[in-house]
Amino acid sequence: MTQPETALIVGAGTGLSASLARLFAEEGMQVALAARNVDKLDELTLETHAIAVRCDASQPSEVAALFDEVERTFGVPDLVVYTASGRYRAPIESIEAEQLESALRVTAFGGFLVSQAAAFRMLARGRGTILLTGASKREGTCRLDAICDGQIRTERHGAVSCQGTGSAKHPRCSLRDRWRHREQLVTI
């Protein structure tokens, strides 16, 4: 009997990540959820039979500990989804550098740390998929339209994003269908 595939969702909450956790559990995958506040995941862990691990993705030691815990429990993840983002919105003329830096640490640097940790393990095993998701909702306007197309937002501006639902191979496929076809955004 083969062991079920494992999905790790970093930045788990009640939106997209919860929907993905349900989808992956329905598909028979083992699910690990990571968030800074795991208390909010109690219902979801019960519903999906997932484990929840506390992790601040902007901290290298916490990302390493997260992957160690998932590997001890399930083995190397087959799929890693990064949904964490630091949210900070402000007109460009009033941005506070420290708040922007903090948001970018979660959104971009955290995405890098998680992707690197996943790639290291997946390369050793010879396979795996890494997905980085981002917000696509546009909000607000900026008085400096020549510089930006809205308020400065940090969601995934510093990291790769997967916002579309189709591809050249499967133009009308949803993320669910793309996973079923194993069309990988990052192939290892």
Disulfide bonds with the S-S distance in Angstrom:
none
